[in-house]
Amino acid sequence: MTTAPEAQECRRCRSWPLLLFDGTSALPSLISNDTEFALEERLAGIGAVVSDRLVLLILAAGITVAALYVLLRPVRKRRSDVEEREPSAQS
């Protein structure tokens, strides 16, 4: 019995996490379990204080500044353009 291509694709998608993370669960952590739990609790508390709107506002401001920098930066002259003009200016 053959299966539909969608079902085969779905099986492939489910196997990726196993392929990516197989064996890494046995690696030791850099910090102890208690320290990891305390750090997670502290970060969860900080995440609860910061609103989603603030994060989006900061992200939008950063993207705007980067776009303005790219659009308004002065155009640099190429070295080849400068070298071509110098001999003609001297003659």
trRosetta pair geometry for C-beta under 8 A, 3 or more apart (Angstrom, degrees):
i j d omega theta_ij theta_ji phi_ij phi_ji
3 7 4.5 -96 165 78 117 132
3 8 5.7 138 95 -51 115 87
4 7 4.8 95 60 3 82 101
4 8 7.3 -151 95 -3 45 85
5 8 5.6 -55 -149 38 38 112
5 9 6.1 40 154 -21 69 106
6 9 5.7 -54 -148 37 31 113
6 10 6.3 34 152 -22 64 106
7 10 5.6 -51 -147 34 32 114
7 11 6.6 35 153 -20 63 102
8 11 5.8 -52 -153 33 33 111
8 12 6.7 34 150 -19 64 103
9 12 5.7 -54 -153 34 35 113
9 13 6.5 36 150 -22 66 103
10 13 5.6 -50 -149 32 34 113
10 14 6.6 31 154 -17 64 104
11 14 5.9 -57 -150 36 32 109
11 15 6.6 29 154 -20 65 108
12 15 5.9 -61 -151 33 32 109
12 16 7.2 49 152 -40 63 92
13 16 6.1 -37 -162 2 37 116
14 17 7.5 -48 -174 24 42 98
14 18 7.8 32 140 -4 63 110
15 18 5.4 -60 -163 42 54 115
15 19 6.0 51 145 -22 81 106
16 19 5.6 -60 -146 39 34 108
16 20 6.0 27 161 -17 70 110
17 20 5.7 -59 -140 40 32 108
17 21 5.9 -14 176 18 69 114
18 21 7.0 -77 -131 54 18 80
18 22 5.4 40 170 -58 62 108
19 22 6.2 -28 -123 0 19 117
21 24 5.2 -87 -160 40 64 117
21 25 6.9 62 158 -40 99 89
23 26 6.4 -53 -169 26 49 109
23 27 8.0 61 140 -34 66 94
24 27 5.5 -30 -164 3 57 119
29 32 7.4 142 87 -97 120 14
29 33 7.4 116 44 -68 151 60
29 36 6.5 -37 166 -57 156 141
31 35 4.3 -105 166 91 115 128
31 36 5.3 146 94 -58 110 83
31 39 7.4 53 104 -7 160 142
32 35 4.7 92 56 11 82 103
32 36 6.8 -145 94 -7 41 89
33 36 5.6 -56 -146 38 30 113
33 37 6.3 31 156 -20 65 106
34 37 5.8 -54 -148 35 29 110
34 38 6.4 28 154 -17 64 107
35 38 5.7 -54 -145 38 32 110
35 39 6.2 32 155 -19 65 107
36 39 5.8 -55 -147 37 29 112
36 40 6.3 30 154 -19 64 107
37 40 5.7 -54 -147 36 30 111
37 41 6.4 31 154 -19 64 105
38 41 5.7 -53 -148 36 31 112
38 42 6.4 31 154 -19 65 106
39 42 5.8 -55 -147 36 31 111
39 43 6.3 26 157 -13 66 108
40 43 5.9 -57 -144 41 29 107
40 44 6.2 33 155 -22 64 107
41 44 5.7 -54 -147 35 29 113
41 45 6.6 32 153 -20 62 104
42 45 5.7 -54 -154 33 32 113
42 46 6.6 29 150 -16 65 104
43 46 5.5 -50 -146 37 37 111
43 47 6.2 39 153 -20 66 106
44 47 5.6 -53 -145 38 31 114
44 48 6.5 36 153 -24 63 103
45 48 5.7 -52 -150 30 31 112
45 49 6.9 30 152 -19 62 103
46 49 5.8 -56 -154 32 35 111
46 50 6.5 19 156 -8 69 109
47 50 6.2 -60 -140 43 32 101
50 54 5.7 -115 -170 72 80 131
50 55 6.3 80 149 -51 114 99
51 54 4.7 100 62 1 84 101
51 55 7.3 -149 98 -2 49 84
52 55 5.7 -55 -153 37 38 112
52 56 6.3 34 152 -16 69 107
53 56 5.7 -57 -147 41 32 110
53 57 6.1 35 154 -23 67 107
54 57 5.6 -53 -144 35 31 113
54 58 6.4 29 157 -16 64 105
55 58 6.0 -55 -149 37 29 108
55 59 6.3 29 153 -18 63 109
56 59 5.6 -55 -145 39 32 113
56 60 6.1 32 156 -19 66 106
57 60 5.8 -53 -144 37 29 109
57 61 6.3 29 155 -19 63 107
58 61 5.7 -53 -146 36 31 112
58 62 6.4 32 154 -19 64 106
59 62 5.8 -56 -150 36 29 112
59 63 6.5 27 155 -15 64 107
60 63 5.8 -55 -146 39 32 110
60 64 6.2 34 154 -21 65 108
61 64 5.6 -55 -146 36 30 113
61 65 6.4 30 156 -19 65 105
62 65 5.9 -52 -146 35 30 109
62 66 6.3 28 156 -16 64 107
63 66 5.7 -56 -146 39 31 111
63 67 6.2 30 155 -19 66 108
64 67 5.8 -55 -145 37 29 109
64 68 6.3 27 157 -17 64 107
65 68 5.9 -56 -146 38 29 109
65 69 6.3 33 153 -23 63 106
66 69 5.7 -53 -149 33 31 114
66 70 6.5 27 155 -16 64 105
67 70 5.9 -56 -149 38 32 108
67 71 6.1 21 157 -11 67 113
68 71 5.9 -61 -139 45 29 105
68 72 5.6 -3 173 7 69 120
69 72 6.7 -70 -127 50 17 89
69 73 6.0 35 169 -49 60 104
70 73 6.5 -39 -140 3 20 113
77 81 5.3 -117 -177 77 93 127
77 82 5.6 96 130 -53 125 100
78 81 4.5 96 61 2 88 102
78 82 7.2 -158 93 -4 49 84
79 82 5.8 -56 -151 37 35 110
79 83 6.2 33 153 -19 68 108
80 83 5.7 -54 -142 38 32 111
80 84 6.4 35 157 -23 64 105
81 84 6.0 -55 -150 32 29 111
81 85 6.7 20 157 -13 62 109
82 85 6.1 -63 -152 38 31 106
82 86 6.5 38 155 -32 66 106
83 86 5.9 -47 -146 22 32 116
83 87 7.8 24 166 -10 60 96
84 87 7.4 -63 -166 32 30 97
84 88 7.3 11 152 -1 62 115
85 88 6.0 -71 -155 46 39 106
85 89 6.0 37 155 -25 75 112
86 89 5.8 -61 -146 34 29 110
86 90 6.6 22 160 -18 65 107
87 90 5.9 -59 -148 35 34 108
87 91 6.6 28 159 -21 67 108
88 91 6.1 -55 -144 31 33 108
